[in-house]
Amino acid sequence: MDNLPEIEAAVDALPVTQQKELFRHLAERLQEDAELKRSLPLVPPTGNSITQQDIDDALDTD
């Protein structure tokens, strides 16, 4: 399948129970992907301004 309309047609051809199973699987997969995205660590406020270098350093902690 090369494009979205072909994929949609293939999904439409599935029985409703299999469509629901597919949608449930995709929702779980998307949720996992969202949870794996990097985020900045939570730190207590210092009263100092934050610089771009501070942000870059925080993102490079992986």
C-alpha positions as CSV (number, residue, x, y, z in Angstrom):
1,M,0.0,0.0,0.0
2,D,1.5,3.3,-1.1
3,N,-0.9,5.9,0.1
4,L,-3.5,6.8,2.7
5,P,-6.6,6.1,0.6
6,E,-5.4,2.6,-0.1
7,I,-4.8,2.0,3.6
8,E,-8.2,3.4,4.5
9,A,-9.9,1.2,1.9
10,A,-8.1,-1.8,3.4
11,V,-9.2,-0.9,6.9
12,D,-12.8,-0.4,5.7
13,A,-12.7,-3.9,4.2
14,L,-12.0,-5.4,7.6
15,P,-14.8,-6.6,9.9
16,V,-15.8,-4.1,12.6
17,T,-14.2,-6.1,15.3
18,Q,-10.8,-6.2,13.5
19,Q,-11.1,-2.4,12.8
20,K,-11.6,-1.8,16.5
21,E,-8.7,-4.0,17.4
22,L,-6.5,-2.2,14.9
23,F,-7.6,1.2,16.2
24,R,-6.9,0.1,19.8
25,H,-3.5,-1.1,18.9
26,L,-2.6,2.1,17.0
27,A,-3.8,4.2,20.0
28,E,-1.6,2.2,22.4
29,R,1.3,2.6,20.0
30,L,0.9,6.3,19.7
31,Q,0.6,6.7,23.5
32,E,3.8,4.7,24.0
33,D,5.5,7.0,21.4
34,A,4.3,10.1,23.2
35,E,5.6,8.8,26.5
36,L,9.1,8.1,25.0
37,K,9.6,11.6,23.9
38,R,12.3,13.5,25.7
39,S,11.3,16.1,28.3
40,L,13.2,18.6,30.3
41,P,13.9,17.5,33.9
42,L,12.0,19.3,36.6
43,V,14.2,21.4,38.8
44,P,13.4,23.8,41.6
45,P,13.5,27.5,40.7
46,T,16.7,29.3,41.4
47,G,15.7,32.9,40.7
48,N,18.3,33.0,37.9
49,S,17.3,33.6,34.3
50,I,17.6,30.6,32.0
51,T,19.8,30.8,28.9
52,Q,19.7,28.9,25.6
53,Q,22.8,27.1,26.7
54,D,21.0,25.9,29.9
55,I,18.2,24.5,27.7
56,D,20.6,22.9,25.3
57,D,22.6,21.3,28.2
58,A,19.3,19.9,29.7
59,L,18.3,18.4,26.4
60,D,21.7,16.7,26.0
61,T,21.5,14.8,29.2
62,D,20.5,11.5,27.4
